[in-house]
């Protein structure tokens, strides 16, 4: 099961700030405000999640599939696929 499938099964297609905070290990009523502050301070994380942002009225949500892709890229969790050209050179 991939990270995208796990996050989609747990949070659904859209995540609020509170759910994003829960994903990052924050809990309780302050999870949403803590996550907002973290995204402002950590520019690398904030920039990578900017493409996942979806605004509906006054509320801000994050697309779960794009959050998972951003986390994969940030942590280097994706497997490095060897290109066919480099495999034949050996």
C-alpha positions in Angstrom: 0.0 0.0 0.0 1.5 3.3 -1.1 1.6 6.5 1.0 -1.0 8.1 -1.2 -3.4 5.2 -0.6 -2.8 5.3 3.2 -3.4 9.1 3.4 -6.5 8.9 1.2 -8.0 6.1 3.3 -7.4 7.9 6.6 -8.2 11.5 5.7 -10.2 11.4 2.5 -9.5 13.5 -0.6 -9.2 16.9 1.2 -7.4 17.7 4.5 -7.9 20.6 6.8 -5.1 22.3 8.7 -6.1 20.2 11.8 -5.8 17.0 9.8 -2.5 18.1 8.3 -1.3 18.8 11.8 -2.5 15.3 12.9 -0.5 13.8 10.1 2.6 15.7 11.3 2.0 14.5 14.9 0.3 17.5 16.5 -2.9 16.8 18.4 -5.6 18.6 20.3 -7.4 21.9 19.6 -4.2 23.7 18.7 -3.1 21.4 15.9 -4.5 23.7 13.2 -2.8 26.8 14.5 0.5 25.0 15.1 0.4 23.7 11.6 -0.2 27.2 10.2 2.7 28.5 12.1 5.0 25.7 11.0 4.2 26.2 7.3 5.0 29.9 7.7 8.3 29.2 9.5 9.4 26.2 7.4 9.6 27.7 3.9 10.7 24.5 2.2 7.7 22.6 3.6 5.3 25.5 3.0 6.5 25.9 -0.6 6.2 22.2 -1.3 2.6 22.1 0.1 1.6 25.3 -1.7 0.6 23.4 -4.8 -1.7 21.1 -2.7 -3.6 24.1 -1.4 -7.3 24.4 -2.3 -9.4 27.4 -1.1 -13.1 26.9 -0.7 -14.6 30.2 0.5 -12.7 31.2 3.6 -11.5 27.7 4.3 -8.2 26.3 3.2 -7.8 22.6 2.4 -5.0 20.4 1.1 -5.3 17.8 -1.6 -4.3 14.5 0.1 -2.8 13.0 -3.0 -0.5 16.0 -3.5 0.4 16.2 0.2 1.5 12.5 -0.1 3.6 13.3 -3.2 5.2 16.3 -1.4 6.1 14.1 1.6 7.5 11.4 -0.7 9.7 14.0 -2.4 10.7 15.7 0.8 11.7 12.5 2.6 13.3 10.8 -0.4 11.0 7.8 0.2 10.5 7.1 -3.5 12.6 4.3 -4.8 15.4 5.4 -7.1 14.7 3.7 -10.4 17.8 2.8 -12.4 17.6 4.1 -15.9 18.0 1.5 -18.7 21.0 3.4 -20.1 23.0 3.2 -16.9 22.1 -0.5 -16.4 23.4 -1.5 -19.8 26.8 0.3 -19.3 27.9 -2.1 -16.5 
